[in-house]
Amino acid sequence: MSAGGVVTHYRDRMDGTELLGFDTGALCEWLTVRRRVWHFPVGIANGVFQASPAVVVRERSVVS
């Protein structure tokens, strides 16, 4: 399987919360490097968005 196929397959399964998790993670890293105090609340939001898909997947697997 080519690398492009893996990336395409993974992108098809991403939802909005995963994209927000990635975006807030990148923003948090940028704010940390720039030494801005806003990295802390953005990091908390990142944790929430990163944990949300894992909880949804776990609930779906328990129900199925």
C-alpha positions in Angstrom: 0.0 0.0 0.0 1.4 3.4 -0.9 1.9 6.2 1.6 -0.6 8.3 -0.3 -3.3 5.6 0.2 -2.6 5.5 3.9 -2.9 9.2 4.2 -6.1 9.3 2.1 -7.6 6.5 4.2 -6.8 8.3 7.4 -8.2 11.6 6.2 -11.5 10.0 5.3 -12.0 8.9 8.9 -11.1 12.3 10.5 -13.9 14.3 11.9 -14.1 17.9 13.1 -12.9 17.3 16.6 -9.7 15.7 15.4 -9.1 18.6 13.1 -9.7 21.0 15.9 -7.3 19.0 18.1 -4.6 19.2 15.5 -5.1 22.9 15.0 -5.2 23.7 18.7 -2.1 21.6 19.2 -0.2 23.5 16.5 -1.4 26.8 17.9 -0.3 25.7 21.4 3.2 24.8 20.2 3.5 28.2 18.4 2.4 30.1 21.5 4.8 28.1 23.7 7.7 28.9 21.4 6.7 32.6 21.3 6.4 32.5 25.2 2.8 33.6 25.3 0.7 32.9 28.4 -2.2 31.9 26.1 -0.5 28.5 25.5 -2.0 27.2 28.7 -5.8 27.6 27.9 -5.2 26.6 24.3 -3.4 23.5 25.6 -6.4 22.6 27.7 -8.7 23.0 24.7 -6.3 20.8 22.8 -6.6 18.0 25.4 -10.4 18.2 25.3 -10.4 17.9 21.5 -7.8 15.1 21.4 -9.7 13.1 24.0 -13.2 13.5 22.4 -12.7 11.1 19.5 -11.2 8.5 21.7 -14.3 8.6 24.0 -16.7 8.4 21.0 -14.8 5.4 19.5 -14.8 3.6 22.8 -18.5 4.2 23.3 -19.2 2.9 19.8 -17.2 -0.3 20.3 -18.9 -1.0 23.6 -22.4 -0.7 22.0 -21.5 -2.7 18.9 
